[in-house]
Amino acid sequence: MSSRVAELKARRELLRAQSAVQREELRLDAAVIGNALRTIDRAVALGQRLARSPVVIGVAVVGLVIFRRHPVAGWVMRGLALAGTARRVGGTLRRLADEVPAREARER
């Protein structure tokens, strides 16, 4: 019986060591993901500030008027349409994500 106990203790220590390694790997992965998300957040915030700036909007409108026959104008217009769609979809997804925990709390 004592050999079984010793075997279980050894197995327990092995599992603890594996858990420690996995926790460290998760910590490192979370740091990498966190850095990437911070970069994305800064880029989005910059884009939002620029989109609210009257000067940037004015320059964009003048640029589109001047280069309206240039292929870049078509790309810009498609990009603006895509950005608007992405903003609406993102808002919908955020609202859905906020509703799910509230719905689960009511069911309990």
C-alpha positions as CSV (number, residue, x, y, z in Angstrom):
1,M,0.0,0.0,0.0
2,S,2.8,2.4,0.8
3,S,4.2,1.9,-2.7
4,R,0.9,3.0,-4.1
5,V,0.9,6.1,-1.8
6,A,4.4,6.9,-2.9
7,E,3.4,6.5,-6.6
8,L,0.4,8.8,-6.1
9,K,2.6,11.4,-4.4
10,A,5.1,11.3,-7.2
11,R,2.2,11.6,-9.8
12,R,0.8,14.6,-7.8
13,E,4.2,16.4,-7.8
14,L,4.6,15.7,-11.6
15,L,1.1,17.2,-12.2
16,R,2.0,20.2,-10.0
17,A,5.2,20.8,-12.0
18,Q,3.3,20.5,-15.3
19,S,0.7,22.9,-14.1
20,A,3.4,25.4,-13.1
21,V,4.9,25.1,-16.6
22,Q,1.5,25.6,-18.3
23,R,0.7,28.6,-16.1
24,E,4.0,30.2,-17.1
25,E,3.3,29.5,-20.8
26,L,-0.2,31.0,-20.4
27,R,1.3,34.1,-18.7
28,L,3.7,34.6,-21.6
29,D,1.0,34.1,-24.2
30,A,-1.3,36.5,-22.4
31,A,1.5,39.1,-22.4
32,V,2.0,38.8,-26.1
33,I,-1.7,39.0,-26.8
34,G,-2.0,41.9,-24.4
35,N,0.7,43.8,-26.2
36,A,-1.0,43.2,-29.6
37,L,-4.3,44.4,-28.2
38,R,-2.8,47.5,-26.8
39,T,-1.3,48.3,-30.2
40,I,-4.7,47.7,-31.9
41,D,-6.4,49.9,-29.2
42,R,-4.0,52.8,-29.8
43,A,-4.5,52.5,-33.6
44,V,-8.3,52.5,-33.3
45,A,-8.2,55.4,-30.9
46,L,-6.0,57.4,-33.3
47,G,-8.4,56.6,-36.2
48,Q,-11.4,57.7,-34.1
49,R,-9.7,61.0,-33.2
50,L,-8.7,61.6,-36.8
51,A,-12.2,60.7,-38.0
52,R,-13.7,63.4,-35.7
53,S,-11.2,66.1,-36.8
54,P,-12.8,68.6,-39.1
55,V,-9.5,69.3,-40.8
56,V,-9.0,65.7,-41.7
57,I,-12.5,65.4,-42.9
58,G,-12.1,68.5,-45.0
59,V,-8.9,67.3,-46.5
60,A,-10.4,64.0,-47.3
61,V,-13.4,65.6,-49.0
62,V,-11.2,67.9,-51.0
63,G,-9.0,65.0,-52.0
64,L,-11.9,63.0,-53.2
65,V,-13.2,65.9,-55.2
66,I,-9.8,66.5,-56.8
67,F,-9.1,62.8,-57.5
68,R,-12.6,61.6,-58.1
69,R,-11.7,59.9,-61.4
70,H,-8.6,58.4,-59.9
71,P,-8.8,54.7,-58.9
72,V,-7.7,55.6,-55.4
73,A,-11.0,57.4,-54.9
74,G,-12.9,54.2,-55.6
75,W,-10.7,52.4,-53.0
76,V,-11.3,55.1,-50.5
77,M,-15.1,55.0,-51.0
78,R,-15.1,51.2,-50.7
79,G,-13.0,51.5,-47.5
80,L,-15.4,54.1,-46.1
81,A,-18.3,51.8,-46.8
82,L,-16.5,48.8,-45.3
83,A,-15.5,50.9,-42.2
84,G,-19.2,51.9,-41.7
85,T,-20.3,48.3,-42.0
86,A,-17.6,47.2,-39.6
87,R,-18.6,49.9,-37.1
88,R,-22.2,48.8,-37.2
89,V,-21.4,45.1,-36.9
90,G,-19.0,45.8,-34.0
91,G,-21.6,47.7,-32.2
92,T,-24.1,44.9,-32.6
93,L,-21.6,42.3,-31.4
94,R,-20.8,44.5,-28.4
95,R,-24.4,44.8,-27.5
96,L,-24.9,41.0,-27.9
97,A,-21.9,40.3,-25.7
98,D,-23.2,42.6,-23.0
99,E,-26.7,40.9,-23.1
100,V,-25.5,37.3,-22.8
101,P,-24.2,37.6,-19.2
102,A,-27.4,39.4,-18.2
103,R,-29.5,36.7,-19.7
104,E,-27.5,33.9,-18.0
105,A,-27.9,35.7,-14.6
106,R,-31.7,35.9,-15.0
107,E,-31.8,32.1,-15.8
108,R,-30.1,31.2,-12.5
